[in-house]
Amino acid sequence: MTAPLQIANRFDILIPYSLDTLEAILTHFRDTPFDRSTVRTTRHADGTLAVKVIVERLAEDKARAIHEALKKNDRVKHARLEHFWP
């Protein structure tokens, strides 16, 4: 027997640098199986913050719903979703 295929989801998000904005963005993931260790941030000289969130064991429809909500969020400059095998 083979193990079930587990797909992970990586969200690449670009926001203005602010802890309030980061916390607000992370609320989109409150119902997902993630912790702070799956969030990576990089501060840019232009005042933006690149946020990478990796969530495993998340259904594709849920991942796409989060992606759409991020794109509609006024605080988000750019949001991208990528599925991959860890």
PyMOL Python script that loads the backbone (N, CA, C, O; Angstrom):
from pymol import cmd

cmd.read_pdbstr("""\
ATOM      1  N   MET A   1       0.838  -1.187   0.000  1.00  0.00           N
ATOM      2  CA  MET A   1       0.000   0.000   0.000  1.00  0.00           C
ATOM      3  C   MET A   1       0.878   1.244   0.000  1.00  0.00           C
ATOM      4  O   MET A   1       1.961   1.259   0.585  1.00  0.00           O
ATOM      5  N   THR A   2       0.413   2.241  -0.637  1.00  0.00           N
ATOM      6  CA  THR A   2       1.140   3.504  -0.644  1.00  0.00           C
ATOM      7  C   THR A   2       0.488   4.464   0.330  1.00  0.00           C
ATOM      8  O   THR A   2      -0.711   4.395   0.598  1.00  0.00           O
ATOM      9  N   ALA A   3       1.296   5.348   0.844  1.00  0.00           N
ATOM     10  CA  ALA A   3       0.794   6.367   1.767  1.00  0.00           C
ATOM     11  C   ALA A   3      -0.039   7.377   0.993  1.00  0.00           C
ATOM     12  O   ALA A   3       0.239   7.635  -0.178  1.00  0.00           O
ATOM     13  N   PRO A   4      -1.051   7.950   1.622  1.00  0.00           N
ATOM     14  CA  PRO A   4      -1.849   8.970   0.942  1.00  0.00           C
ATOM     15  C   PRO A   4      -0.989  10.186   0.602  1.00  0.00           C
ATOM     16  O   PRO A   4      -0.081  10.558   1.346  1.00  0.00           O
ATOM     17  N   LEU A   5      -1.295  10.775  -0.513  1.00  0.00           N
ATOM     18  CA  LEU A   5      -0.560  11.944  -0.982  1.00  0.00           C
ATOM     19  C   LEU A   5      -0.919  13.156  -0.127  1.00  0.00           C
ATOM     20  O   LEU A   5      -2.093  13.505  -0.003  1.00  0.00           O
ATOM     21  N   GLN A   6       0.071  13.785   0.452  1.00  0.00           N
ATOM     22  CA  GLN A   6      -0.137  14.981   1.267  1.00  0.00           C
ATOM     23  C   GLN A   6       0.413  16.192   0.530  1.00  0.00           C
ATOM     24  O   GLN A   6       1.619  16.297   0.308  1.00  0.00           O
ATOM     25  N   ILE A   7      -0.451  17.083   0.161  1.00  0.00           N
ATOM     26  CA  ILE A   7      -0.037  18.298  -0.524  1.00  0.00           C
ATOM     27  C   ILE A   7       0.008  19.439   0.489  1.00  0.00           C
ATOM     28  O   ILE A   7      -0.892  19.593   1.315  1.00  0.00           O
ATOM     29  N   ALA A   8       1.056  20.221   0.408  1.00  0.00           N
ATOM     30  CA  ALA A   8       1.174  21.405   1.261  1.00  0.00           C
ATOM     31  C   ALA A   8       0.851  22.635   0.422  1.00  0.00           C
ATOM     32  O   ALA A   8       0.894  22.594  -0.807  1.00  0.00           O
ATOM     33  N   ASN A   9       0.534  23.708   1.094  1.00  0.00           N
ATOM     34  CA  ASN A   9       0.186  24.961   0.432  1.00  0.00           C
ATOM     35  C   ASN A   9       1.110  26.055   0.933  1.00  0.00           C
ATOM     36  O   ASN A   9       1.304  26.214   2.138  1.00  0.00           O
ATOM     37  N   ARG A  10       1.680  26.806   0.003  1.00  0.00           N
ATOM     38  CA  ARG A  10       2.528  27.937   0.375  1.00  0.00           C
ATOM     39  C   ARG A  10       1.848  29.212  -0.094  1.00  0.00           C
ATOM     40  O   ARG A  10       1.524  29.366  -1.272  1.00  0.00           O
ATOM     41  N   PHE A  11       1.640  30.115   0.838  1.00  0.00           N
ATOM     42  CA  PHE A  11       1.072  31.426   0.549  1.00  0.00           C
ATOM     43  C   PHE A  11       2.200  32.444   0.617  1.00  0.00           C
ATOM     44  O   PHE A  11       2.848  32.584   1.654  1.00  0.00           O
ATOM     45  N   ASP A  12       2.437  33.150  -0.473  1.00  0.00           N
ATOM     46  CA  ASP A  12       3.405  34.246  -0.510  1.00  0.00           C
ATOM     47  C   ASP A  12       2.610  35.542  -0.524  1.00  0.00           C
ATOM     48  O   ASP A  12       1.829  35.791  -1.443  1.00  0.00           O
ATOM     49  N   ILE A  13       2.810  36.364   0.495  1.00  0.00           N
ATOM     50  CA  ILE A  13       1.995  37.557   0.699  1.00  0.00           C
ATOM     51  C   ILE A  13       2.919  38.760   0.865  1.00  0.00           C
ATOM     52  O   ILE A  13       3.928  38.681   1.565  1.00  0.00           O
ATOM     53  N   LEU A  14       2.580  39.853   0.232  1.00  0.00           N
ATOM     54  CA  LEU A  14       3.327  41.095   0.361  1.00  0.00           C
ATOM     55  C   LEU A  14       2.422  42.134   1.007  1.00  0.00           C
ATOM     56  O   LEU A  14       1.331  42.419   0.512  1.00  0.00           O
ATOM     57  N   ILE A  15       2.894  42.701   2.128  1.00  0.00           N
ATOM     58  CA  ILE A  15       2.095  43.665   2.880  1.00  0.00           C
ATOM     59  C   ILE A  15       2.977  44.843   3.282  1.00  0.00           C
ATOM     60  O   ILE A  15       4.202  44.727   3.252  1.00  0.00           O
ATOM     61  N   PRO A  16       2.379  45.980   3.659  1.00  0.00           N
ATOM     62  CA  PRO A  16       3.164  47.055   4.247  1.00  0.00           C
ATOM     63  C   PRO A  16       3.711  46.574   5.597  1.00  0.00           C
ATOM     64  O   PRO A  16       3.040  45.831   6.313  1.00  0.00           O
ATOM     65  N   TYR A  17       4.933  47.003   5.940  1.00  0.00           N
ATOM     66  CA  TYR A  17       5.527  46.549   7.189  1.00  0.00           C
ATOM     67  C   TYR A  17       4.803  47.165   8.378  1.00  0.00           C
ATOM     68  O   TYR A  17       4.807  48.383   8.557  1.00  0.00           O
ATOM     69  N   SER A  18       4.183  46.313   9.186  1.00  0.00           N
ATOM     70  CA  SER A  18       3.495  46.726  10.403  1.00  0.00           C
ATOM     71  C   SER A  18       3.087  45.457  11.142  1.00  0.00           C
ATOM     72  O   SER A  18       2.548  44.532  10.535  1.00  0.00           O
ATOM     73  N   LEU A  19       3.336  45.406  12.427  1.00  0.00           N
ATOM     74  CA  LEU A  19       2.930  44.233  13.193  1.00  0.00           C
ATOM     75  C   LEU A  19       1.421  44.087  13.216  1.00  0.00           C
ATOM     76  O   LEU A  19       0.910  42.967  13.202  1.00  0.00           O
ATOM     77  N   ASP A  20       0.692  45.208  13.250  1.00  0.00           N
ATOM     78  CA  ASP A  20      -0.768  45.143  13.210  1.00  0.00           C
ATOM     79  C   ASP A  20      -1.247  44.506  11.914  1.00  0.00           C
ATOM     80  O   ASP A  20      -2.163  43.684  11.919  1.00  0.00           O
ATOM     81  N   THR A  21      -0.624  44.888  10.806  1.00  0.00           N
ATOM     82  CA  THR A  21      -1.004  44.328   9.511  1.00  0.00           C
ATOM     83  C   THR A  21      -0.678  42.841   9.467  1.00  0.00           C
ATOM     84  O   THR A  21      -1.484  42.050   8.977  1.00  0.00           O
ATOM     85  N   LEU A  22       0.472  42.453   9.963  1.00  0.00           N
ATOM     86  CA  LEU A  22       0.843  41.036   9.986  1.00  0.00           C
ATOM     87  C   LEU A  22      -0.162  40.230  10.797  1.00  0.00           C
ATOM     88  O   LEU A  22      -0.614  39.178  10.347  1.00  0.00           O
ATOM     89  N   GLU A  23      -0.509  40.699  11.964  1.00  0.00           N
ATOM     90  CA  GLU A  23      -1.488  39.994  12.801  1.00  0.00           C
ATOM     91  C   GLU A  23      -2.841  39.893  12.096  1.00  0.00           C
ATOM     92  O   GLU A  23      -3.506  38.860  12.163  1.00  0.00           O
ATOM     93  N   ALA A  24      -3.243  40.968  11.421  1.00  0.00           N
ATOM     94  CA  ALA A  24      -4.525  40.956  10.709  1.00  0.00           C
ATOM     95  C   ALA A  24      -4.506  39.939   9.567  1.00  0.00           C
ATOM     96  O   ALA A  24      -5.503  39.257   9.327  1.00  0.00           O
ATOM     97  N   ILE A  25      -3.394  39.838   8.873  1.00  0.00           N
ATOM     98  CA  ILE A  25      -3.273  38.891   7.762  1.00  0.00           C
ATOM     99  C   ILE A  25      -3.307  37.456   8.284  1.00  0.00           C
ATOM    100  O   ILE A  25      -3.926  36.587   7.671  1.00  0.00           O
ATOM    101  N   LEU A  26      -2.650  37.211   9.401  1.00  0.00           N
ATOM    102  CA  LEU A  26      -2.599  35.852   9.937  1.00  0.00           C
ATOM    103  C   LEU A  26      -3.951  35.362  10.438  1.00  0.00           C
ATOM    104  O   LEU A  26      -4.139  34.159  10.619  1.00  0.00           O
ATOM    105  N   THR A  27      -4.898  36.273  10.664  1.00  0.00           N
ATOM    106  CA  THR A  27      -6.230  35.832  11.083  1.00  0.00           C
ATOM    107  C   THR A  27      -6.917  35.017   9.989  1.00  0.00           C
ATOM    108  O   THR A  27      -7.820  34.236  10.286  1.00  0.00           O
ATOM    109  N   HIS A  28      -6.510  35.182   8.740  1.00  0.00           N
ATOM    110  CA  HIS A  28      -7.074  34.380   7.655  1.00  0.00           C
ATOM    111  C   HIS A  28      -6.760  32.894   7.842  1.00  0.00           C
ATOM    112  O   HIS A  28      -7.433  32.036   7.272  1.00  0.00           O
ATOM    113  N   PHE A  29      -5.745  32.600   8.634  1.00  0.00           N
ATOM    114  CA  PHE A  29      -5.293  31.225   8.835  1.00  0.00           C
ATOM    115  C   PHE A  29      -5.706  30.653  10.188  1.00  0.00           C
ATOM    116  O   PHE A  29      -5.220  29.589  10.572  1.00  0.00           O
ATOM    117  N   ARG A  30      -6.578  31.322  10.909  1.00  0.00           N
ATOM    118  CA  ARG A  30      -6.897  30.898  12.274  1.00  0.00           C
ATOM    119  C   ARG A  30      -7.534  29.513  12.356  1.00  0.00           C
ATOM    120  O   ARG A  30      -7.412  28.849  13.385  1.00  0.00           O
ATOM    121  N   ASP A  31      -8.208  29.061  11.303  1.00  0.00           N
ATOM    122  CA  ASP A  31      -8.847  27.747  11.328  1.00  0.00           C
ATOM    123  C   ASP A  31      -8.019  26.680  10.618  1.00  0.00           C
ATOM    124  O   ASP A  31      -8.542  25.623  10.262  1.00  0.00           O
ATOM    125  N   THR A  32      -6.746  26.947  10.412  1.00  0.00           N
ATOM    126  CA  THR A  32      -5.878  25.997   9.709  1.00  0.00           C
ATOM    127  C   THR A  32      -4.874  25.386  10.684  1.00  0.00           C
ATOM    128  O   THR A  32      -4.591  25.962  11.734  1.00  0.00           O
ATOM    129  N   PRO A  33      -4.336  24.215  10.330  1.00  0.00           N
ATOM    130  CA  PRO A  33      -3.348  23.575  11.207  1.00  0.00           C
ATOM    131  C   PRO A  33      -1.953  24.171  11.019  1.00  0.00           C
ATOM    132  O   PRO A  33      -1.092  23.542  10.404  1.00  0.00           O
ATOM    133  N   PHE A  34      -1.726  25.361  11.535  1.00  0.00           N
ATOM    134  CA  PHE A  34      -0.413  25.995  11.414  1.00  0.00           C
ATOM    135  C   PHE A  34      -0.022  26.596  12.751  1.00  0.00           C
ATOM    136  O   PHE A  34      -0.868  26.849  13.609  1.00  0.00           O
ATOM    137  N   ASP A  35       1.257  26.816  12.911  1.00  0.00           N
ATOM    138  CA  ASP A  35       1.740  27.519  14.086  1.00  0.00           C
ATOM    139  C   ASP A  35       2.742  28.569  13.615  1.00  0.00           C
ATOM    140  O   ASP A  35       3.023  28.669  12.421  1.00  0.00           O
ATOM    141  N   ARG A  36       3.266  29.332  14.526  1.00  0.00           N
ATOM    142  CA  ARG A  36       4.151  30.444  14.150  1.00  0.00           C
ATOM    143  C   ARG A  36       5.424  29.963  13.460  1.00  0.00           C
ATOM    144  O   ARG A  36       6.065  30.739  12.751  1.00  0.00           O
ATOM    145  N   SER A  37       5.804  28.697  13.651  1.00  0.00           N
ATOM    146  CA  SER A  37       7.018  28.201  13.006  1.00  0.00           C
ATOM    147  C   SER A  37       6.836  28.021  11.504  1.00  0.00           C
ATOM    148  O   SER A  37       7.820  27.851  10.783  1.00  0.00           O
ATOM    149  N   THR A  38       5.611  28.053  11.024  1.00  0.00           N
ATOM    150  CA  THR A  38       5.372  27.908   9.595  1.00  0.00           C
ATOM    151  C   THR A  38       5.211  29.256   8.896  1.00  0.00           C
ATOM    152  O   THR A  38       4.830  29.320   7.727  1.00  0.00           O
ATOM    153  N   VAL A  39       5.505  30.325   9.620  1.00  0.00           N
ATOM    154  CA  VAL A  39       5.425  31.676   9.066  1.00  0.00           C
ATOM    155  C   VAL A  39       6.832  32.254   8.991  1.00  0.00           C
ATOM    156  O   VAL A  39       7.556  32.283   9.987  1.00  0.00           O
ATOM    157  N   ARG A  40       7.208  32.707   7.815  1.00  0.00           N
ATOM    158  CA  ARG A  40       8.517  33.342   7.623  1.00  0.00           C
ATOM    159  C   ARG A  40       8.279  34.744   7.078  1.00  0.00           C
ATOM    160  O   ARG A  40       7.419  34.949   6.220  1.00  0.00           O
ATOM    161  N   THR A  41       9.042  35.702   7.579  1.00  0.00           N
ATOM    162  CA  THR A  41       8.899  37.078   7.107  1.00  0.00           C
ATOM    163  C   THR A  41      10.250  37.631   6.686  1.00  0.00           C
ATOM    164  O   THR A  41      11.290  37.276   7.241  1.00  0.00           O
ATOM    165  N   THR A  42      10.207  38.506   5.695  1.00  0.00           N
ATOM    166  CA  THR A  42      11.397  39.213   5.241  1.00  0.00           C
ATOM    167  C   THR A  42      11.020  40.669   5.053  1.00  0.00           C
ATOM    168  O   THR A  42      10.117  40.994   4.283  1.00  0.00           O
ATOM    169  N   ARG A  43      11.722  41.547   5.766  1.00  0.00           N
ATOM    170  CA  ARG A  43      11.458  42.985   5.660  1.00  0.00           C
ATOM    171  C   ARG A  43      12.291  43.560   4.519  1.00  0.00           C
ATOM    172  O   ARG A  43      13.485  43.280   4.406  1.00  0.00           O
ATOM    173  N   HIS A  44      11.651  44.365   3.678  1.00  0.00           N
ATOM    174  CA  HIS A  44      12.325  44.985   2.547  1.00  0.00           C
ATOM    175  C   HIS A  44      12.591  46.462   2.829  1.00  0.00           C
ATOM    176  O   HIS A  44      11.896  47.085   3.632  1.00  0.00           O
ATOM    177  N   ALA A  45      13.596  47.011   2.168  1.00  0.00           N
ATOM    178  CA  ALA A  45      13.983  48.416   2.366  1.00  0.00           C
ATOM    179  C   ALA A  45      12.872  49.381   1.952  1.00  0.00           C
ATOM    180  O   ALA A  45      12.826  50.508   2.445  1.00  0.00           O
ATOM    181  N   ASP A  46      11.983  48.962   1.061  1.00  0.00           N
ATOM    182  CA  ASP A  46      10.920  49.859   0.591  1.00  0.00           C
ATOM    183  C   ASP A  46       9.734  49.940   1.550  1.00  0.00           C
ATOM    184  O   ASP A  46       8.725  50.569   1.232  1.00  0.00           O
ATOM    185  N   GLY A  47       9.848  49.309   2.726  1.00  0.00           N
ATOM    186  CA  GLY A  47       8.778  49.397   3.717  1.00  0.00           C
ATOM    187  C   GLY A  47       7.745  48.300   3.614  1.00  0.00           C
ATOM    188  O   GLY A  47       6.698  48.380   4.257  1.00  0.00           O
ATOM    189  N   THR A  48       8.011  47.279   2.823  1.00  0.00           N
ATOM    190  CA  THR A  48       7.081  46.162   2.716  1.00  0.00           C
ATOM    191  C   THR A  48       7.628  44.956   3.478  1.00  0.00           C
ATOM    192  O   THR A  48       8.805  44.894   3.833  1.00  0.00           O
ATOM    193  N   LEU A  49       6.745  44.021   3.709  1.00  0.00           N
ATOM    194  CA  LEU A  49       7.093  42.798   4.409  1.00  0.00           C
ATOM    195  C   LEU A  49       6.607  41.621   3.569  1.00  0.00           C
ATOM    196  O   LEU A  49       5.422  41.519   3.252  1.00  0.00           O
ATOM    197  N   ALA A  50       7.527  40.743   3.215  1.00  0.00           N
ATOM    198  CA  ALA A  50       7.170  39.519   2.501  1.00  0.00           C
ATOM    199  C   ALA A  50       6.883  38.454   3.544  1.00  0.00           C
ATOM    200  O   ALA A  50       7.709  38.189   4.417  1.00  0.00           O
ATOM    201  N   VAL A  51       5.710  37.846   3.449  1.00  0.00           N
ATOM    202  CA  VAL A  51       5.288  36.833   4.417  1.00  0.00           C
ATOM    203  C   VAL A  51       5.069  35.527   3.667  1.00  0.00           C
ATOM    204  O   VAL A  51       4.352  35.484   2.667  1.00  0.00           O
ATOM    205  N   LYS A  52       5.692  34.471   4.160  1.00  0.00           N
ATOM    206  CA  LYS A  52       5.502  33.142   3.591  1.00  0.00           C
ATOM    207  C   LYS A  52       4.850  32.280   4.660  1.00  0.00           C
ATOM    208  O   LYS A  52       5.384  32.132   5.760  1.00  0.00           O
ATOM    209  N   VAL A  53       3.699  31.714   4.336  1.00  0.00           N
ATOM    210  CA  VAL A  53       2.983  30.839   5.264  1.00  0.00           C
ATOM    211  C   VAL A  53       2.846  29.478   4.588  1.00  0.00           C
ATOM    212  O   VAL A  53       2.321  29.379   3.478  1.00  0.00           O
ATOM    213  N   ILE A  54       3.313  28.442   5.253  1.00  0.00           N
ATOM    214  CA  ILE A  54       3.183  27.089   4.717  1.00  0.00           C
ATOM    215  C   ILE A  54       2.206  26.328   5.599  1.00  0.00           C
ATOM    216  O   ILE A  54       2.374  26.242   6.816  1.00  0.00           O
ATOM    217  N   VAL A  55       1.178  25.778   4.956  1.00  0.00           N
ATOM    218  CA  VAL A  55       0.152  25.034   5.671  1.00  0.00           C
ATOM    219  C   VAL A  55       0.026  23.658   5.031  1.00  0.00           C
ATOM    220  O   VAL A  55      -0.258  23.544   3.838  1.00  0.00           O
ATOM    221  N   GLU A  56       0.239  22.617   5.826  1.00  0.00           N
ATOM    222  CA  GLU A  56       0.061  21.261   5.349  1.00  0.00           C
ATOM    223  C   GLU A  56      -1.332  20.776   5.743  1.00  0.00           C
ATOM    224  O   GLU A  56      -1.980  21.349   6.618  1.00  0.00           O
ATOM    225  N   ARG A  57      -1.770  19.726   5.092  1.00  0.00           N
ATOM    226  CA  ARG A  57      -3.061  19.099   5.398  1.00  0.00           C
ATOM    227  C   ARG A  57      -4.205  20.102   5.341  1.00  0.00           C
ATOM    228  O   ARG A  57      -4.986  20.223   6.285  1.00  0.00           O
ATOM    229  N   LEU A  58      -4.295  20.805   4.246  1.00  0.00           N
ATOM    230  CA  LEU A  58      -5.351  21.784   4.037  1.00  0.00           C
ATOM    231  C   LEU A  58      -6.019  21.476   2.706  1.00  0.00           C
ATOM    232  O   LEU A  58      -5.345  21.405   1.679  1.00  0.00           O
ATOM    233  N   ALA A  59      -7.311  21.295   2.712  1.00  0.00           N
ATOM    234  CA  ALA A  59      -8.042  20.973   1.483  1.00  0.00           C
ATOM    235  C   ALA A  59      -7.868  22.086   0.460  1.00  0.00           C
ATOM    236  O   ALA A  59      -7.751  23.259   0.813  1.00  0.00           O
ATOM    237  N   GLU A  60      -7.852  21.706  -0.802  1.00  0.00           N
ATOM    238  CA  GLU A  60      -7.601  22.683  -1.858  1.00  0.00           C
ATOM    239  C   GLU A  60      -8.658  23.782  -1.878  1.00  0.00           C
ATOM    240  O   GLU A  60      -8.324  24.949  -2.085  1.00  0.00           O
ATOM    241  N   ASP A  61      -9.925  23.434  -1.666  1.00  0.00           N
ATOM    242  CA  ASP A  61     -10.965  24.468  -1.684  1.00  0.00           C
ATOM    243  C   ASP A  61     -10.782  25.460  -0.544  1.00  0.00           C
ATOM    244  O   ASP A  61     -11.051  26.649  -0.709  1.00  0.00           O
ATOM    245  N   LYS A  62     -10.326  24.983   0.611  1.00  0.00           N
ATOM    246  CA  LYS A  62     -10.052  25.879   1.740  1.00  0.00           C
ATOM    247  C   LYS A  62      -8.856  26.789   1.428  1.00  0.00           C
ATOM    248  O   LYS A  62      -8.879  27.981   1.734  1.00  0.00           O
ATOM    249  N   ALA A  63      -7.813  26.214   0.816  1.00  0.00           N
ATOM    250  CA  ALA A  63      -6.633  27.005   0.437  1.00  0.00           C
ATOM    251  C   ALA A  63      -7.018  28.093  -0.562  1.00  0.00           C
ATOM    252  O   ALA A  63      -6.585  29.239  -0.440  1.00  0.00           O
ATOM    253  N   ARG A  64      -7.822  27.732  -1.537  1.00  0.00           N
ATOM    254  CA  ARG A  64      -8.242  28.732  -2.535  1.00  0.00           C
ATOM    255  C   ARG A  64      -9.127  29.811  -1.916  1.00  0.00           C
ATOM    256  O   ARG A  64      -9.051  30.974  -2.314  1.00  0.00           O
ATOM    257  N   ALA A  65      -9.957  29.443  -0.958  1.00  0.00           N
ATOM    258  CA  ALA A  65     -10.800  30.431  -0.275  1.00  0.00           C
ATOM    259  C   ALA A  65      -9.938  31.428   0.507  1.00  0.00           C
ATOM    260  O   ALA A  65     -10.204  32.630   0.492  1.00  0.00           O
ATOM    261  N   ILE A  66      -8.911  30.925   1.186  1.00  0.00           N
ATOM    262  CA  ILE A  66      -8.003  31.813   1.916  1.00  0.00           C
ATOM    263  C   ILE A  66      -7.281  32.728   0.935  1.00  0.00           C
ATOM    264  O   ILE A  66      -7.139  33.924   1.190  1.00  0.00           O
ATOM    265  N   HIS A  67      -6.825  32.175  -0.180  1.00  0.00           N
ATOM    266  CA  HIS A  67      -6.126  32.970  -1.193  1.00  0.00           C
ATOM    267  C   HIS A  67      -7.016  34.092  -1.724  1.00  0.00           C
ATOM    268  O   HIS A  67      -6.577  35.236  -1.841  1.00  0.00           O
ATOM    269  N   GLU A  68      -8.255  33.766  -2.041  1.00  0.00           N
ATOM    270  CA  GLU A  68      -9.186  34.789  -2.536  1.00  0.00           C
ATOM    271  C   GLU A  68      -9.435  35.867  -1.480  1.00  0.00           C
ATOM    272  O   GLU A  68      -9.500  37.051  -1.810  1.00  0.00           O
ATOM    273  N   ALA A  69      -9.575  35.467  -0.222  1.00  0.00           N
ATOM    274  CA  ALA A  69      -9.793  36.441   0.851  1.00  0.00           C
ATOM    275  C   ALA A  69      -8.574  37.353   1.008  1.00  0.00           C
ATOM    276  O   ALA A  69      -8.720  38.553   1.245  1.00  0.00           O
ATOM    277  N   LEU A  70      -7.375  36.784   0.876  1.00  0.00           N
ATOM    278  CA  LEU A  70      -6.170  37.602   0.957  1.00  0.00           C
ATOM    279  C   LEU A  70      -6.117  38.620  -0.182  1.00  0.00           C
ATOM    280  O   LEU A  70      -5.759  39.777   0.035  1.00  0.00           O
ATOM    281  N   LYS A  71      -6.472  38.192  -1.387  1.00  0.00           N
ATOM    282  CA  LYS A  71      -6.437  39.112  -2.532  1.00  0.00           C
ATOM    283  C   LYS A  71      -7.438  40.250  -2.376  1.00  0.00           C
ATOM    284  O   LYS A  71      -7.223  41.338  -2.910  1.00  0.00           O
ATOM    285  N   LYS A  72      -8.513  40.017  -1.661  1.00  0.00           N
ATOM    286  CA  LYS A  72      -9.531  41.047  -1.457  1.00  0.00           C
ATOM    287  C   LYS A  72      -9.223  41.955  -0.266  1.00  0.00           C
ATOM    288  O   LYS A  72      -9.862  42.994  -0.100  1.00  0.00           O
ATOM    289  N   ASN A  73      -8.267  41.578   0.551  1.00  0.00           N
ATOM    290  CA  ASN A  73      -7.908  42.349   1.738  1.00  0.00           C
ATOM    291  C   ASN A  73      -7.166  43.619   1.318  1.00  0.00           C
ATOM    292  O   ASN A  73      -6.187  43.547   0.575  1.00  0.00           O
ATOM    293  N   ASP A  74      -7.622  44.767   1.784  1.00  0.00           N
ATOM    294  CA  ASP A  74      -7.025  46.057   1.417  1.00  0.00           C
ATOM    295  C   ASP A  74      -5.576  46.193   1.872  1.00  0.00           C
ATOM    296  O   ASP A  74      -4.820  46.965   1.283  1.00  0.00           O
ATOM    297  N   ARG A  75      -5.179  45.468   2.895  1.00  0.00           N
ATOM    298  CA  ARG A  75      -3.821  45.561   3.414  1.00  0.00           C
ATOM    299  C   ARG A  75      -2.811  44.737   2.617  1.00  0.00           C
ATOM    300  O   ARG A  75      -1.602  44.904   2.781  1.00  0.00           O
ATOM    301  N   VAL A  76      -3.300  43.863   1.770  1.00  0.00           N
ATOM    302  CA  VAL A  76      -2.419  42.974   1.007  1.00  0.00           C
ATOM    303  C   VAL A  76      -2.102  43.597  -0.349  1.00  0.00           C
ATOM    304  O   VAL A  76      -3.004  43.942  -1.113  1.00  0.00           O
ATOM    305  N   LYS A  77      -0.811  43.735  -0.636  1.00  0.00           N
ATOM    306  CA  LYS A  77      -0.386  44.273  -1.933  1.00  0.00           C
ATOM    307  C   LYS A  77      -0.356  43.178  -2.991  1.00  0.00           C
ATOM    308  O   LYS A  77      -0.649  43.431  -4.159  1.00  0.00           O
ATOM    309  N   HIS A  78      -0.003  41.958  -2.582  1.00  0.00           N
ATOM    310  CA  HIS A  78       0.070  40.833  -3.508  1.00  0.00           C
ATOM    311  C   HIS A  78      -0.065  39.540  -2.712  1.00  0.00           C
ATOM    312  O   HIS A  78       0.460  39.428  -1.605  1.00  0.00           O
ATOM    313  N   ALA A  79      -0.770  38.567  -3.279  1.00  0.00           N
ATOM    314  CA  ALA A  79      -0.899  37.253  -2.639  1.00  0.00           C
ATOM    315  C   ALA A  79      -0.827  36.180  -3.715  1.00  0.00           C
ATOM    316  O   ALA A  79      -1.452  36.286  -4.770  1.00  0.00           O
ATOM    317  N   ARG A  80      -0.049  35.143  -3.420  1.00  0.00           N
ATOM    318  CA  ARG A  80       0.104  34.038  -4.365  1.00  0.00           C
ATOM    319  C   ARG A  80      -0.023  32.729  -3.593  1.00  0.00           C
ATOM    320  O   ARG A  80       0.429  32.625  -2.452  1.00  0.00           O
ATOM    321  N   LEU A  81      -0.635  31.742  -4.217  1.00  0.00           N
ATOM    322  CA  LEU A  81      -0.802  30.411  -3.634  1.00  0.00           C
ATOM    323  C   LEU A  81      -0.100  29.402  -4.510  1.00  0.00           C
ATOM    324  O   LEU A  81      -0.226  29.422  -5.734  1.00  0.00           O
ATOM    325  N   GLU A  82       0.647  28.511  -3.863  1.00  0.00           N
ATOM    326  CA  GLU A  82       1.325  27.442  -4.594  1.00  0.00           C
ATOM    327  C   GLU A  82       1.132  26.145  -3.835  1.00  0.00           C
ATOM    328  O   GLU A  82       1.301  26.106  -2.616  1.00  0.00           O
ATOM    329  N   HIS A  83       0.778  25.077  -4.547  1.00  0.00           N
ATOM    330  CA  HIS A  83       0.649  23.750  -3.954  1.00  0.00           C
ATOM    331  C   HIS A  83       1.958  23.003  -4.234  1.00  0.00           C
ATOM    332  O   HIS A  83       2.529  23.140  -5.316  1.00  0.00           O
ATOM    333  N   PHE A  84       2.427  22.225  -3.277  1.00  0.00           N
ATOM    334  CA  PHE A  84       3.646  21.446  -3.485  1.00  0.00           C
ATOM    335  C   PHE A  84       3.662  20.219  -2.592  1.00  0.00           C
ATOM    336  O   PHE A  84       2.893  20.119  -1.636  1.00  0.00           O
ATOM    337  N   TRP A  85       4.536  19.301  -2.913  1.00  0.00           N
ATOM    338  CA  TRP A  85       4.715  18.103  -2.100  1.00  0.00           C
ATOM    339  C   TRP A  85       5.918  18.329  -1.199  1.00  0.00           C
ATOM    340  O   TRP A  85       7.025  18.568  -1.681  1.00  0.00           O
ATOM    341  N   PRO A  86       5.700  18.253   0.115  1.00  0.00           N
ATOM    342  CA  PRO A  86       6.816  18.487   1.046  1.00  0.00           C
ATOM    343  C   PRO A  86       7.838  17.366   1.032  1.00  0.00           C
ATOM    344  O   PRO A  86       8.829  17.424   1.760  1.00  0.00           O
TER     345      PRO A  86
END
""", "prot")
cmd.dss("prot")
cmd.show_as("cartoon", "prot")
cmd.util.cbc("prot")
cmd.orient("prot")
